């Protein structure tokens, strides 16, 4: 996704992900943060990507209504 940054971290053998957007100059929206449970594959699970897309649209709507 164009306006979303993903941060990956591993601590004590556990993988964590956080996705956020800085597309708006006035705010940073954290769209999703979770512990990756899958032991196979390095990709972000599809269900989380769909959730991030929905939350991105919601953040844009909220931001646009607050800036006006």
C-alpha positions in Angstrom: 0.0 0.0 0.0 1.3 3.3 -1.0 0.9 5.4 2.2 1.4 2.6 4.7 4.7 1.7 6.4 5.3 -1.7 7.9 7.7 -2.1 10.9 8.9 -5.7 11.6 10.7 -6.7 14.8 11.8 -10.0 16.3 12.3 -10.4 20.0 13.1 -13.6 21.8 12.1 -15.6 18.6 8.7 -13.9 18.3 7.8 -11.8 15.3 5.9 -8.6 15.6 4.4 -6.3 12.9 3.0 -2.7 13.1 1.6 -0.8 10.2 1.1 3.0 10.3 0.6 5.9 8.0 2.1 9.4 7.9 0.2 10.5 4.9 -1.4 13.3 6.9 0.9 16.2 8.1 -1.1 16.6 11.4 -1.2 13.0 12.5 0.2 9.5 12.5 -2.4 6.7 12.4 -1.4 3.3 13.7 -3.5 1.0 11.5 -2.6 -2.4 12.9 -0.1 -4.0 15.4 0.1 -7.8 16.0 2.3 -10.7 16.8 2.8 -12.9 13.8 2.0 -16.4 14.8 2.6 -18.3 11.6 5.8 -20.3 11.5 6.0 -20.5 7.7 6.3 -17.7 5.3 7.6 -14.2 6.0 4.7 -12.3 4.4 2.0 -10.5 6.3 -1.2 -12.6 6.4 -3.9 -11.5 3.9 -6.5 -10.9 6.6 -4.3 -8.3 8.2 -3.7 -6.6 4.9 -7.4 -6.3 4.3 -7.9 -4.9 7.8 -5.1 -2.3 7.2 -6.8 -1.3 3.9 -10.1 -0.8 5.7 -8.5 1.2 8.5 -6.6 3.3 6.0 -9.9 4.3 4.4 -11.4 5.0 7.8 -8.4 7.1 8.9 -8.6 9.1 5.7 -12.4 9.7 6.3 -11.8 10.7 9.9 -8.9 13.0 9.0 -10.7 14.7 6.3 -13.7 15.4 8.5 -11.5 16.8 11.3 -9.4 19.0 9.1 -12.5 20.8 7.7 
